[in-house]
Amino acid sequence: MSKKELIVRELDRVPEQDLEKLLAFLRALREAHADGEMAAIAAESSLSKDWLTQEEDAAWAGL
């Protein structure tokens, strides 16, 4: 059984009054993941001007 299937099973057991908390938690997890991806993309684009040079390529050529 997959993790997703196990979560769905457990979801059926969550009391109705706790579903709002669970939804908020899931959304917070999704946003935290998205924020991490955006930081990586921003860092990559800002550092690429230093990485994508002939000098940098020559420095790593022997590895």
C-alpha positions in Angstrom: 0.0 0.0 0.0 1.4 3.4 -1.0 1.9 6.2 1.5 -0.8 8.2 -0.2 -3.3 5.3 0.2 -2.4 5.1 3.9 -3.0 8.8 4.3 -6.4 8.5 2.7 -7.3 5.7 5.1 -6.2 7.8 8.0 -8.1 10.8 6.6 -11.3 8.9 6.9 -10.7 8.5 10.7 -10.0 12.2 11.4 -12.8 13.9 13.3 -14.6 16.6 11.3 -13.5 19.4 13.7 -9.9 18.6 13.0 -10.1 18.7 9.2 -9.6 22.5 9.1 -6.3 22.1 11.0 -5.2 19.3 8.8 -6.0 21.4 5.7 -4.0 24.3 7.0 -1.1 22.0 7.8 -1.1 20.5 4.3 -1.2 23.9 2.7 1.7 25.1 4.9 3.8 22.0 3.8 3.0 22.8 0.2 4.0 26.4 0.5 7.2 25.6 2.4 8.2 23.3 -0.4 7.4 25.9 -3.1 9.4 28.5 -1.2 12.4 26.2 -1.1 12.2 25.6 -4.8 12.0 29.3 -5.5 15.1 30.0 -3.4 17.0 27.4 -5.4 15.9 28.8 -8.7 16.8 32.4 -7.6 20.2 31.3 -6.4 20.9 29.3 -9.6 20.1 32.2 -11.9 22.1 34.7 -9.8 25.1 32.5 -9.6 25.0 31.3 -13.2 26.8 34.5 -14.4 29.9 33.3 -12.3 29.5 29.6 -13.2 29.1 30.0 -16.9 32.5 31.4 -17.8 35.4 30.0 -19.7 37.6 30.5 -16.6 35.2 28.4 -14.5 35.1 25.6 -17.2 38.9 25.5 -17.3 39.1 25.3 -13.5 36.9 22.2 -13.4 38.1 20.6 -16.6 40.6 18.3 -14.9 38.2 16.8 -12.4 
